[in-house]
């Protein structure tokens, strides 16, 4: 069976990021997978009921795993604790992935939800740190292989290797 892949909706051109922008990375391979109905386009934050635009939010001095374990908080830049919204966003992503039978996810990096290679440190000064957002962390914990938007070649290689092993 061909792998299905959960994709951050903003990567597919939907203007649903916190600042109402998109981050489209449509390439030939994604278009092919889209035609083969292998992509599940999803925005965890929208699925959790957050509006667009919305205040930018960051994980405070921790990572998505700690947030999901109730050991860290997510605040927006107005000082509001938005942790429950983002925890729900992570669970919505996992449900969408599991219902569709996704084995991998291609997620926008840097987001407190979708980030996988890096997130921001909670100071709202643009300081990056390595780590995962809440959805990337929860998906990984449940066996779904997460790739960032800069790792599309790695995702393609991973999918092709799995297809070869299934032949
Ligand atoms: S939650 Fe993920 S899919 Fe939604 S806008 Fe943010 S990075 Fe994109």
Boltz pocket constraint, residues with backbone or C-beta under 6 A from the ligand:
constraints:
  - pocket:
      binder: B
      contacts: [[A, 7], [A, 8], [A, 9], [A, 10], [A, 11], [A, 16], [A, 17], [A, 18], [A, 42], [A, 43], [A, 44], [A, 45], [A, 46], [A, 108], [A, 111], [A, 113], [A, 114]]
      max_distance: 6.0
